[in-house]
């Protein structure tokens, strides 16, 4: 009697095992079909689902869905990068074509034998400015490529921000005069900062160029001692600015006003943010009553 009982139990266990295997087989086939549909239409938000209550299957499906989510996220980021790259290429093409067209036109004008000496000199001056503009664009691209390069190590040491600002402002003195901009520089002495000399010069230069490019009538520069930082604030009046787009001010492709870009790429403030963060500082922007302000915090020299 006991032998028959054992045989019945074994048959029962075998039946249950076969049943479970069939269920698992059906679930695996069902999941495979779901995966094939997801692969064929990857734009859908569908995920793999199961009706089984097996903890092993549920954990497995969670991992698969996690993998699908990460892959879709990576695809979206890739598509975003491709869109940004296309936009950058469009901007680059436009910004290079504009000065090159001017150079070509004025160069052809110089071949005119009837051109007066005064007009000839004026054309040569314009050509030189366009060449300088192109050179600066190339330099910006080079700097952008070098910022995160392992070969470009910053030399962090004591720097005097007051002196750097004065030197940069002198470089652009004629440009401010030509634009008729009122410039006010706060000459209050502040502690020295902990920074790289070349990087700090580029930060200040890009900020001044940005103010010079977009200011309507004035530019104000001041320094302030702020706890463990030295604060640089540059303010200038601007045309009406969309507050919802302010967070994009440091993006590579963004410009405050493309019609007033002056042939300049939207890289200046992007490079500022990169260099400031590499030196352990902070940068922020704000606009109030059509006054744009840019604030950079440099670490103090102890």
C-alpha positions, 0 to 999 in steps of 0.5 A: 500500500505504501508503495502505491502511495509513493507512486501516486505522489511521484506521479502527482509531483511529475504532473505538477512539474510538467505543468509548471514547465509548460507554464514557464515555457508559455511565459517565455514564449509570450515574453519573447513575442512581446520583445519582438514587438517592442524591437519592431516598434521601438518608439512605443512605451510598451514594456514586457509583462507577465501573468505569472506570480513567480518571484524569479520571473518577476525579478527577471522581467524587472531587469529586462524592463530596466534595460529597455528603459536605459536603452530608450533613454540612451537613444533619446539622448543620442537623438538630442545630441544629433539635433544639437550637432545639426544645429551647431553645424548650421550655426557654424556654416552661417557664422563662417559664411557671413565674414567670408562673404564680406571678405570676398566682396571687399577683396573684389572691391580692392581690384577696382582701379577707380577706388580712392585711397581712403576707400581702399584703406577702409576696405582693408580695415574691414577685411582685417576685422573679419579675419580677426573675427574668424581667428577668434571663432577658430580659437573658441573651437580649439579651447572648447575641444581642450577644456575636458582634455587630459592634456590640458591641466589647469595650473591653480595658483594665486591670481589677482582678479582686479588686475585681470579685469583691468587688462581685459577692459583695456583690450576692448576700450575702442570697442566700447567707444565705438558702441557708445556704451557707458562703462562703470568699473567698481575698483574696490579691492578684493582678496586674490583668487585661487585659479588658473591664469589663462582660464581666468583671462578667458572667463573674463574676456568671454563675459566682457565680449558677451556684454559688449555684444548685447548691451544697449547703453551701459555695462557695469562691473563690480567685485565683492568679497563673499565668504569663501568666494570673490564675486564678479558681477557684470550687468548690462541692459538688453532687449526684452529677454524670455525668462523661460529661456534663461536656463539655456544661457550657458548652452553651446548653441544658445544666443540671447539674440541671433540678430545681434550675434555679430557673427559670433558663435554661441560658445562664449558663456558655455566655455565660461561655465566649463572653466568656472566649474573646473576651478571649483567656482560657481556661475549664474545668470539673471534678468530683471527689468531688462537688465541682464546680470552674470555672476561668477564666484571664484574661490579665494586664495587662502 
